[in-house]
Amino acid sequence: MIIANPIYDTVFKRLMENRRIAQFFVQTLIGEQVDEIAVVPQEYTYKKIRTKRKKIEGRDEEIKEEIFSIIRFDFVATIRTEQGEHKKVLIEIQKSRKPTDLIRFRTYLGEQYQRVDVVNVKNKTVEKALPIVCIYLLGFTIPKYNTPSVRVNRKCWDMITQKEIKHKSDLIEALTHDGYFVQIPRIQGKPHTLLEKMLSVFEQEYFIDEKNIVKIYDHSVDNDIIREMIEILRHTAADPKERRSLEAEWLALKDEEEFEKMREAISSLQQENADKDITIADKNITIADKDKIIVDKDKAIADKDKIIADLQRKLQKTNKTQ
C-alpha cells in the first residue's frame, strides 16, 4: 500500500486533527488510559526570518523571507491512572528533525508551565496548573539509546530513608513532568506489540520517490485505529493537491538545509580568519618582544660602552697627572 510519510508536518497535523487517532496515539505512547482528549489540538507555529541574496534585473539584492513551520501540538487530556483515579493533564507533542532545536524545546516548555486550566475540585471549578506530559518525535537519534522509544519517569524519594514516596503531590506534579522520546530513524523491523505497530507507520524505509514523501507500507494491520491512520496516509499520498503541498514543504526544508550549510560554512570561514588574525597578532607580539629585547641589549651595550669610555678618560687623566 502506498502511503504518505507522516514525519512531514502537514501529514502529522492531519493525523492529530482526528480525535480518535490523537487519543490512541497518546495513550499507546504513555501506556495509560486516556478517557478524554480535546477534539482539536491547539496548534502553534514557528516563525523564522531568513535573508537570502537573489539576482533582480542583473543586480544582487538581499530579500527577507518568513518561514513558517508547524512544529508542536497541545492537548488537554483526562487520564485514568492504574489506581482508577482521573487526572487532567496537558499533553505536549513536539516534532524536530535536528538536535539543534533543544533551546526551542526548553523555551516552549517554560511557556507551558505558565498555563492554567479550569478543573473541578470538591464540586468547585478552580484554575489550576496542569501536570505536563511531553512527547518528542525526533528525526535524529540519541547516541547509545538503541531503541525507537524511550520513557523518562518521575519518582519521589525520601532522601533520609532512601524509600520511594508513593503519595502524589499537586505541587510536585505541577513543577515536574514525564517525558517520552520517539527516535523515528530507529523504527524498523517487523512490529509485534501495539506500540511497535503504531510506530511502524512512521518507519523511514521503502520510499518510492527521492523526496521521501511517499512509501510502501507492507506490515499487516489488525487494529482499527491504525487502519484508520493508514487510510488517511493513503488518501494523502493519492491526492494530487496534497502531493503538491508536501513537495512544497520538502523544497522549503531542502532550501533551509542549504541555507544552514551556507551559514555554517561562512561561520567556519569567519572563525578560521579570526584564528589567523590571532596567530598573526601573536607573531607580531613575538616580533615586538624580540625587537624590545634587541633594543634593551643595544641599550645595555651602549651603557657599558659609556662606562668604558668614562673609565678610559679617567685613566688618561690620571696618567697625565703623573
Backbone torsions as a table, in degrees:
resi	resn	phi	psi	omega
1	MET	NA	134.1	179.3
2	ILE	-89.5	124.3	179.9
3	ILE	-133.0	160.1	176.7
4	ALA	-79.6	151.0	-179.8
5	ASN	-76.4	114.3	-175.8
6	PRO	-72.8	-4.1	178.4
7	ILE	-72.6	-18.5	175.9
8	TYR	-69.4	138.9	-176.4
9	ASP	-57.1	-42.2	-178.3
10	THR	-60.5	-42.6	-178.2
11	VAL	-71.8	-45.2	-179.3
12	PHE	-61.9	-39.1	177.1
13	LYS	-58.2	-42.3	-179.7
14	ARG	-63.2	-37.9	177.7
15	LEU	-65.9	-45.9	-174.8
16	MET	-72.8	-14.8	176.0
17	GLU	-76.9	-12.9	177.2
18	ASN	-88.6	116.6	-173.3
19	ARG	-60.2	-44.0	-179.1
20	ARG	-61.5	-43.8	-179.5
21	ILE	-67.8	-42.8	179.3
22	ALA	-60.4	-44.2	179.5
23	GLN	-63.8	-44.8	179.0
24	PHE	-64.5	-43.1	-179.4
25	PHE	-59.6	-48.3	-177.2
26	VAL	-67.3	-49.0	-174.9
27	GLN	-69.2	-30.1	177.5
28	THR	-70.6	-35.6	179.5
29	LEU	-73.2	-46.0	-173.7
30	ILE	-86.1	-13.9	176.8
31	GLY	73.3	23.8	177.3
32	GLU	-130.4	152.2	-178.1
33	GLN	-72.2	123.2	175.6
34	VAL	-100.9	110.0	-177.4
35	ASP	-81.8	-36.7	-179.7
36	GLU	-140.3	149.4	176.6
37	ILE	-151.2	149.0	-180.0
38	ALA	-58.6	138.1	-177.3
39	VAL	-65.2	-43.8	-179.5
40	VAL	-117.7	122.4	178.8
41	PRO	-68.3	147.5	174.8
42	GLN	-76.4	123.8	-171.2
43	GLU	-104.5	137.8	178.7
44	TYR	-120.2	155.8	176.2
45	THR	-125.5	153.1	178.3
46	TYR	-107.5	121.0	-177.0
47	LYS	-106.2	132.1	-179.3
48	LYS	-135.2	132.6	176.8
49	ILE	-97.1	126.1	-179.5
50	ARG	-125.8	137.5	177.1
51	THR	-106.0	128.6	178.5
52	LYS	-134.9	155.4	179.7
53	ARG	-95.5	139.0	-178.3
54	LYS	-145.7	141.4	179.5
55	LYS	-78.8	123.2	177.1
56	ILE	-127.0	115.1	-177.7
57	GLU	52.0	43.4	175.7
58	GLY	82.2	-1.4	-179.4
59	ARG	-111.6	143.0	174.0
60	ASP	-81.1	120.8	179.4
61	GLU	-131.1	149.5	177.9
62	GLU	-87.6	132.5	178.9
63	ILE	-123.0	132.9	177.5
64	LYS	-93.9	129.9	179.7
65	GLU	-119.9	144.7	174.7
66	GLU	-103.1	124.6	179.4
67	ILE	-108.0	124.7	177.5
68	PHE	-113.4	133.0	179.1
69	SER	-138.4	125.8	176.5
70	ILE	-73.4	122.1	-172.5
71	ILE	-130.2	-11.9	-175.7
72	ARG	-151.7	154.2	-177.3
73	PHE	-138.9	141.1	178.5
74	ASP	-120.8	143.2	175.2
75	PHE	-134.4	143.6	168.1
76	VAL	-101.6	119.2	-173.3
77	ALA	-125.5	151.7	172.7
78	THR	-105.8	118.9	-176.6
79	ILE	-107.5	138.4	173.2
80	ARG	-99.4	118.9	-176.6
81	THR	-77.3	172.7	178.1
82	GLU	-61.8	-27.6	179.8
83	GLN	-82.5	1.2	178.7
84	GLY	86.4	4.4	179.0
85	GLU	-85.0	153.9	176.7
86	HIS	-107.5	136.4	175.5
87	LYS	-138.3	141.9	179.6
88	LYS	-94.1	128.2	-176.7
89	VAL	-133.4	159.0	174.6
90	LEU	-97.6	117.7	178.3
91	ILE	-96.1	121.1	179.9
92	GLU	-115.5	122.9	178.2
93	ILE	-114.1	125.2	177.5
94	GLN	-124.6	139.2	177.0
95	LYS	-112.6	144.5	176.8
96	SER	-151.6	140.2	177.5
97	ARG	-95.8	-13.1	-175.5
98	LYS	-141.8	149.8	-176.8
99	PRO	-71.8	-10.9	-179.1
100	THR	-72.6	-3.7	179.8
101	ASP	-83.2	9.4	-176.8
102	LEU	-56.0	-45.9	-178.5
103	ILE	-63.1	-39.0	178.5
104	ARG	-64.6	-40.2	176.3
105	PHE	-57.5	-48.2	-176.7
106	ARG	-66.0	-40.0	-179.5
107	THR	-63.0	-46.6	-178.4
108	TYR	-67.6	-37.8	178.6
109	LEU	-62.3	-38.8	177.1
110	GLY	-61.5	-37.3	177.2
111	GLU	-64.8	-38.5	-177.7
112	GLN	-67.3	-31.8	178.7
113	TYR	-65.0	-17.4	-179.8
114	GLN	-87.5	-9.8	-176.2
115	ARG	-79.6	146.4	174.9
116	VAL	-127.4	161.6	179.0
117	ASP	-139.8	161.2	179.5
118	VAL	-89.1	125.1	179.4
119	VAL	-131.2	161.5	178.0
120	ASN	-91.8	123.6	176.9
121	VAL	-129.7	111.5	-179.7
122	LYS	53.0	51.7	176.9
123	ASN	65.6	17.4	176.0
124	LYS	-124.5	147.2	176.1
125	THR	-94.4	124.4	-180.0
126	VAL	-134.4	156.2	174.6
127	GLU	-82.8	134.8	-174.5
128	LYS	-147.5	142.4	174.8
129	ALA	-74.0	122.3	-176.3
130	LEU	-82.6	146.2	170.1
131	PRO	-60.7	147.8	-177.1
132	ILE	-111.6	134.9	171.9
133	VAL	-117.3	121.5	-176.7
134	CYS	-104.3	130.6	175.3
135	ILE	-120.0	122.6	-179.1
136	TYR	-114.7	121.8	175.2
137	LEU	-100.5	110.3	-172.0
138	LEU	-104.0	130.4	176.0
139	GLY	-88.5	14.4	178.5
140	PHE	-138.8	175.4	-177.4
141	THR	-110.9	151.6	174.6
142	ILE	-95.3	122.6	-178.4
143	PRO	-54.6	137.3	175.8
144	LYS	72.9	2.6	174.5
145	TYR	-106.7	83.0	-172.8
146	ASN	-87.7	57.9	179.0
147	THR	-148.2	147.9	179.8
148	PRO	-71.9	-21.8	-177.5
149	SER	-138.3	136.7	-177.6
150	VAL	-129.1	133.1	176.3
151	ARG	-113.4	133.6	176.9
152	VAL	-114.9	111.3	-177.1
153	ASN	-100.0	149.3	172.0
154	ARG	-94.7	140.6	171.2
155	LYS	-137.8	142.6	179.3
156	CYS	-99.7	133.6	-178.1
157	TRP	-127.0	138.3	170.6
158	ASP	-75.9	113.3	-174.7
159	MET	-71.8	-15.0	178.4
160	ILE	-85.9	-50.8	-177.0
161	THR	-90.2	-10.5	-177.9
162	GLN	60.2	33.5	177.4
163	LYS	-113.3	148.4	179.7
164	GLU	-73.1	138.7	176.8
165	ILE	-97.1	115.9	-175.5
166	LYS	-80.6	-26.3	-176.1
167	HIS	-67.2	138.1	178.9
168	LYS	-92.2	137.5	177.8
169	SER	-112.2	131.3	178.2
170	ASP	-60.0	-38.0	-179.4
171	LEU	-62.8	-50.8	-178.3
172	ILE	-67.0	-37.9	178.9
173	GLU	-62.6	-35.4	-177.9
174	ALA	-77.9	-20.9	-175.1
175	LEU	-106.5	0.3	177.4
176	THR	-135.4	168.1	-178.6
177	HIS	-152.7	155.2	172.6
178	ASP	-86.2	155.3	179.9
179	GLY	-133.2	141.1	178.3
180	TYR	-128.5	125.6	-175.5
181	PHE	-119.7	124.0	177.0
182	VAL	-109.6	118.5	177.7
183	GLN	-94.0	94.3	-173.4
184	ILE	-56.8	-40.2	179.4
185	PRO	-63.4	-18.3	-179.2
186	ARG	-91.8	1.1	177.7
187	ILE	-80.2	112.9	179.6
188	GLN	-163.2	166.6	178.1
189	GLY	86.2	174.0	-178.9
190	LYS	-73.4	125.0	-178.8
191	PRO	-78.7	145.2	179.2
192	HIS	-121.5	-52.2	-179.1
193	THR	-80.5	167.5	178.8
194	LEU	-61.9	-40.5	178.5
195	LEU	-61.4	-45.6	179.5
196	GLU	-62.6	-38.2	-179.9
197	LYS	-65.5	-40.6	178.9
198	MET	-68.0	-43.1	-178.9
199	LEU	-68.5	-24.5	-179.1
200	SER	-60.1	-23.4	177.9
201	VAL	-62.7	-29.4	-176.9
202	PHE	-92.1	2.3	-177.0
203	GLU	-56.6	132.7	-176.9
204	GLN	-97.7	60.4	179.7
205	GLU	-138.0	166.0	171.5
206	TYR	62.8	38.8	177.3
207	PHE	-76.6	147.2	-179.9
208	ILE	-111.6	8.9	176.0
209	ASP	-140.1	155.7	-176.1
210	GLU	-72.3	-14.0	-178.6
211	LYS	-92.2	-0.5	-179.3
212	ASN	55.8	38.6	179.9
213	ILE	-91.4	-41.6	-179.2
214	VAL	-126.0	151.5	-177.4
215	LYS	-147.2	170.9	175.8
216	ILE	-95.3	126.7	176.4
217	TYR	-107.4	112.1	-172.8
218	ASP	-109.5	-1.6	-178.3
219	HIS	-73.8	146.7	176.8
220	SER	-72.4	148.9	-177.2
221	VAL	-121.6	121.7	179.9
222	ASP	-124.4	17.0	179.6
223	ASN	-123.9	131.7	-174.6
224	ASP	-61.7	-40.4	-176.0
225	ILE	-74.8	-37.8	174.6
226	ILE	-63.2	-37.3	177.0
227	ARG	-62.5	-37.2	177.8
228	GLU	-67.4	-38.7	175.8
229	MET	-60.3	-47.6	-179.4
230	ILE	-60.1	-39.7	-178.7
231	GLU	-64.8	-41.2	177.4
232	ILE	-62.2	-42.9	-179.8
233	LEU	-68.5	-35.3	178.0
234	ARG	-66.2	-43.4	179.8
235	HIS	-64.8	-40.8	179.7
236	THR	-62.0	-40.4	-179.7
237	ALA	-69.2	-30.0	-176.1
238	ALA	-86.3	-20.1	-176.3
239	ASP	-82.2	118.9	-178.3
240	PRO	-58.4	-38.5	179.8
241	LYS	-64.8	-42.9	178.7
242	GLU	-63.2	-41.4	-179.8
243	ARG	-62.0	-41.0	178.6
244	ARG	-63.7	-38.4	177.9
245	SER	-63.7	-42.1	179.2
246	LEU	-68.3	-37.1	177.1
247	GLU	-64.7	-38.1	176.8
248	ALA	-64.4	-39.8	177.7
249	GLU	-65.3	-40.2	178.5
250	TRP	-62.8	-43.9	179.2
251	LEU	-62.7	-39.9	178.5
252	ALA	-64.2	-40.2	178.7
253	LEU	-65.6	-43.5	178.6
254	LYS	-64.5	-40.1	178.7
255	ASP	-62.4	-41.9	179.5
256	GLU	-68.2	-37.7	177.6
257	GLU	-62.7	-42.4	178.7
258	GLU	-64.9	-39.3	178.2
259	PHE	-63.3	-42.2	179.0
260	GLU	-64.1	-39.1	177.5
261	LYS	-63.2	-43.9	178.3
262	MET	-63.5	-41.8	-179.8
263	ARG	-63.5	-42.1	178.7
264	GLU	-66.2	-37.4	178.5
265	ALA	-64.8	-43.4	178.4
266	ILE	-63.7	-42.9	178.8
267	SER	-61.7	-39.6	179.2
268	SER	-65.2	-42.3	178.3
269	LEU	-64.9	-41.0	178.7
270	GLN	-62.9	-38.1	178.3
271	GLN	-67.5	-40.9	177.4
272	GLU	-61.2	-43.6	178.5
273	ASN	-63.7	-40.3	178.5
274	ALA	-63.4	-41.0	178.1
275	ASP	-63.7	-40.6	178.2
276	LYS	-64.2	-41.8	178.3
277	ASP	-60.7	-40.0	178.4
278	ILE	-64.9	-41.8	179.5
279	THR	-62.6	-45.0	178.5
280	ILE	-62.7	-42.3	179.1
281	ALA	-62.6	-40.6	177.9
282	ASP	-63.5	-42.0	179.3
283	LYS	-64.5	-40.3	178.1
284	ASN	-62.4	-39.3	177.7
285	ILE	-64.0	-42.2	179.4
286	THR	-61.1	-44.8	178.5
287	ILE	-62.6	-43.0	179.6
288	ALA	-62.3	-40.4	178.1
289	ASP	-63.1	-42.2	178.6
290	LYS	-65.1	-40.5	177.7
291	ASP	-61.4	-39.5	179.6
292	LYS	-65.2	-39.3	178.4
293	ILE	-62.4	-43.2	179.4
294	ILE	-63.2	-44.1	178.7
295	VAL	-60.8	-43.1	179.5
296	ASP	-63.3	-40.4	178.6
297	LYS	-65.0	-43.5	178.4
298	ASP	-60.3	-40.1	178.9
299	LYS	-65.9	-41.2	179.0
300	ALA	-63.0	-42.3	178.0
301	ILE	-63.1	-42.8	179.2
302	ALA	-62.1	-40.9	178.6
303	ASP	-63.0	-43.1	178.5
304	LYS	-64.0	-42.2	178.3
305	ASP	-60.2	-39.3	179.4
306	LYS	-64.9	-43.0	179.2
307	ILE	-62.0	-44.9	179.4
308	ILE	-61.6	-42.8	179.4
309	ALA	-62.6	-42.3	178.7
310	ASP	-62.4	-42.8	179.4
311	LEU	-64.3	-39.8	179.0
312	GLN	-63.7	-42.4	178.8
313	ARG	-62.8	-42.7	178.6
314	LYS	-63.3	-39.4	179.8
315	LEU	-65.2	-43.0	178.2
316	GLN	-62.9	-40.1	179.1
317	LYS	-64.3	-38.3	179.1
318	THR	-66.7	-41.4	-179.9
319	ASN	-63.1	-41.3	179.1
320	LYS	-64.3	-38.7	-179.3
321	THR	-65.4	-37.2	-179.9
322	GLN	-74.0	NA	NA
